[in-house]
Amino acid sequence: MTSSEQLFARALQLIPGGVNSPVRAFRSVGGAPFFVKSARGAMLVTADNQVLVDFVCTWGPAIHGHNHPVIKKAIADALENGTSFGTPNPYEVEMAELIVKFFPSIQKVRMCNSGTEATMSAIRLARGFTKRDKIIKFSGCYHGHSDSLLIKAGSGALTHGSPDSAGVPASFAQETIVLPYNDCSALDAAFTANPGQIACVIVEPYCGNVGFIMPDAGYLAYLSDITAKHSSLLIFDEVMTGFRIAKGGVQERESIVPDLTCLGKIIGGGLPVGAFGGRADIMDHLAPLGPVYQAGTLSGNPLAMAAGIAALKLLEGENPYARLDTLGRQLRDTVLSAAKAKGIAIQVPQCGSMFSIFFTDTPVRDYATALKGDAKIFAKFFRNCLDHGVYLAPSAYEAGFLSTAHDGPAITRACEVLSAAIKTL
């Protein structure tokens, strides 16, 4: 049997950093990543035959757990007819109908192949529709690795960003304004300083890429109001939260109607997928109807569509959101109780099946306060959990996820391990 150590050594010779996505590396928690050979329900089985309770859930898609029999059968049935056609297929239409049904803000939707494609295309569409160039994003909100969105904050609320990655031209960054999340005055200042120039505001309505962060009361409504006031578009990046926080995402929970919405993860049932949609008058600016070009050879792939349809129908039939929130609160309360008994400062923001663990006494409400979390303590906590069979995201600044498969022995065991790990700190 090939071990994780052996596989990683081979990977390092062939793949940059030995991983195909940086979030899989263990740089911030120490050690080398493990390799997984199988997964079922809430559990992963590593190449070293360690069984782990998984709170990464493939970074969000596995809301039903791994290798769900209904989704597995849907893929197998679709596979009988072929893997890709290069033409429209019936699954695409059914998927579009389900998305429009669950998201009232979406009148038309375009499928693509990843969350990065979805956000990149939505930004292009917003610029084409408004005939404006500048966009606003928020520190700590990650929207994929396209050039316009890999931008870090400038020195103040009115400054434009600078490239957050080599290979992104500074001229691209000049069109992106980066503001602190949960700060209405910064929004006011940015719109005042750039009159008639801002095409859109893109936001993770509940942040998941700097850890899990909730908006202040009224903040999302303010975003909706200020974009409407200035004839800019509001884009909700619900790649993580869509179908996870609620069937209709954060916008259902918060009663906010964005102009465009980006989706991914759950709508692929574990296969590569993305989508963006919104008002029909905006979406009709896409080719072949309009001047904004977007395309993809594998967009609407029948296997991904079949898996996603099965996943969404399971959500519709089971409506597991109250149960998922109960599991989330059980995990949160266990960690808070153990930390209180130990006298350790900790924040555990949680909503439904999303949560984070920050080792800080400062309530986390934006990027700056997230960074107050002690990453060294988290790394020690992470290693202890992993050694005892619980896998959290290998970073102090990533959200965790639960699935319906965590109900029962998995959550009980995980809470025991998390509590014991806190006591060692």
ABEGO torsion letter per residue (X at the ends): XBBAAAAAAAAAAABBGGBABAAABAAAAEEBBBBBABBBEABBBBAAGBBBBBAAGGGGABAAEBGBAAAAAAAAAAAAAEABAGBBBAAAAAAAAAAAAABAABABBBBBABAAAAAAAAAAAAAAAAGBABBBBBBGBBAEABAAABBBBBABAABBBBBABBGBBAAAAAABBBBBBGBAAAAAAAAAABBGABABBBBBABBAAAEBBBBBBGAAAAAAAAAAAAGBBBBBBAAAABGAABAAEAAAAAGBBBABBBBBGAAAGGBBBBBBBEBAAAAAABOAABABBBBBAABGBAAAAAAAAAAAAAAAAAGAAAAAAAAAAAAAAAAAAAAAAAGBBBBBBBBEABBBBBBBABBBABAAAAAABBAAAAAAAAAAAAAAGBBBBBBAABBBBBBAAABEAAAAAAAAAAAAAAAAX
